[in-house]
Amino acid sequence: MTEAEPTVFVVDDDLSVRRSTERLIRSTGFKVQTFASAREFLDHSRLEGPGCLVLDVRMPGLSGMDLQRELTQSGIRIPIIFITGHGDIPMSVRAMKAGAAEFLTKPFRSRALLDAVRAAIERDRSAHKERFETGELRERFEQLTPREREVMALVVSGRLNKQVAGELATTERTIKFHRAHIMHKMQAQSLAELVRMAGKLGVSIQS
């Protein structure tokens, strides 16, 4: 997996804030894209690699909270760091409950913003890696035949080959054959690893 360069997106209707925030974040080596409104961000941003969104709460048109809601409803998952000069506790609680990574009230220390940006990007990097690995697992799982999926569900639930054969009305030899194919296709080195894979894929465990 070749990771794209992290990007910090800054959305604020105040030009001076956009410029100063961009300079600060660029000084740490991160790529930065700035937008004057939530709508401009929605229309022109490209969310390809890990990153985070530094977002003003109060803006003309779509507010920061409105943008957070739109992104959530669209299934777009990017850590959001809210910045505001008008924050209050109920607002910050709503933002955090909706998944915000941080809520900073102006004036804030440069260090506080940079620490929040680094933590958010690390969080998003881990999420991208997790989604990539799960996607690869899903592709391997889809290569299994319907019968192999049945066998896998029974095997990861702890059944012995003999028990699986009895439940599927076939021979133990046939189950061993299927099991070998499953381990090969899923690239699992052990039963424990196959169980972990099944958990990530949400494969229903047979009781």
N, C-alpha and C positions, 0 to 999 in steps of 0.2 A: 504494500500500500504506500503510494507516494503522496505525502500530505501537502496540500496547498498551503501557501503562506497565510498566516493568520491576518485577519483584517478587523480593524476597529471602525465601526460606523458611528458617526457623530451626527445627531439630529437635534438642531436648536435653531430657533428663528432669529436669534441674536448673532449677527455676523462677528462681533468682537469675541463672543464666547466660542463660536465655532473655530475661529482662527487660533485663539490662545489654547484651546483644548487640543486642536490638531498639532500645534507646535510641541506641546507637552508630551503627547503620546508618541509622536514621531521621534522625539529625543531618546526614546527607549528602543527604537528600531522597528516598531510595529508599522505596518501599512495602515493608512487612514483614509477614509472616504467621508466627506461631509455633505450634509443635506440641510436645506433651509426649512423644510416642512416634512411632516409624516407622509403626506401624499407623494412628495418628491422621492422620498426613500422607497415607498412601495412601488413607484413607477420605474425607478432607475437603478436600484441596488441589485447586485448579483451575489447571492449567498452561496458560495461554492465550497469554501473550506471552513476551518474553525475560525471563530471570531466572537465579537460581542457588540452590543449596541449601547452607546452612551446617549441617553434620551432625556430631553427636557420634558417636564410634566405638562406645563401650560404653554400651548402654542395656538395660534389662530387656526381655524379649521379643525382637523383631527388633533386631539390632544395626545400626549404621550400614553395615557391610559387607554385611549381609543385604539392607538396603534398596537399596544400590547395585546388588546382583545382581538384585533383583526389577525395578528400573526398567530395567536393561539388557535383561532377558529380555522385558519388556513393550514394548520399542522406544521407551521414553521417554528422550529425550536432554536432560538438563539438567546444566550444569556443577556439580560437587560440590566443596565446600571442606570437608574433614574437619578437625574439631578434637578433640583428645584430651589427657587428662592421663596417658595410659598408652601413648603411642605408642612403637613401636620401628621400627627400620629395615626389617625384613622386612614389617611391616604397611603401612608407608608405600609401599614398593615395590609391594606387591600392589594397593593402592588406586590408585596412579598408573598402573600397567599396565592397570587396569580402566577408566581414563579419567578419574580424579579430576583436578580443576583445580589443587588445592593440598592440602597436608597440614600443618596447624599444630599444634604441641605446646604445651599450656598450661604456664606462662603465656606468652602471646604479646603482642606490641605491638599496640595498637589500629590503628596505621598499617598493620601487616602484614595484618590482616584486611580493612581497608577497601581496600587496594591489590588484594588477592586478589578481593574482591567486584567491584570495578570491572572488573578484567581478565576475570573470568568472565562478567559481564553483557555486556561488549563482544564476547566470543567467542560467546555465545549469540545476541546480536543479529545478528551476521554469519551464523550458522548459520540463523536464522529467515529472513533475507533470501534466503539461498541456496536454502532449501527452497521459499520462496514463488516465486522466479523459475523454479526447475526445474519446479514445479507448473504455472505458466503456460505454460512451454515444452511440457510434456507435453500440456496441453489443446490447444495449437495443432497439435502433431504428430498428435494423434488426429483432427483434422479432415482430414488428408490421406487420400486414397484409397489402397488397397493398391498401385496402380500408381505413384502419386506417391511412396510410401515407397520403392519399388524404385528409382525414378529418383534420389531424394535420396541413397540409400546409394551409388549409383554416382557421382553428381556430387561428393559430398564426398570420395570416394576419389581424385579428380583426373582422372576420365575426361572427355574432350571430348564434346560433344553427339553428334558423329558416332559415337564409340566406344560411347556409351550406346545409341544407336539400333541399332547392330549387335548388341550383346549382348541387347537386348530385342526384336529382330526387328521394328523399326518404323522410321518415317522420322525424319530429323533435325528436320523441322518439328514433328512431334508431340512430340519431346523438348523442343524450345524452348517449346512450349505448356505442357507439364507443368512445366518448370523455372520459368516465369513464375508459374504458380499456386502452386508450392511457396514461392517467395520471398515472394509476397504473403501466403499463409496463415501462414507462419512469422514474418512481419514482419522479414525479414532484408534488410539494406541492401547486403550484398555476399556473395560466395562465402566469404570468410574468416569472416564472422560466422555464416554457415550451418554452416561446419565446426565452429566453437566450440559452436554449439547442438547439433550432432550428438554432439559429445564429451560434453556435459553430460547428454544423454539416453541415452548409451550405445548409440547407433545403430551397428550393426556395419559397419565399413568393408570394402568389397569389395576383395579383393586381386587 
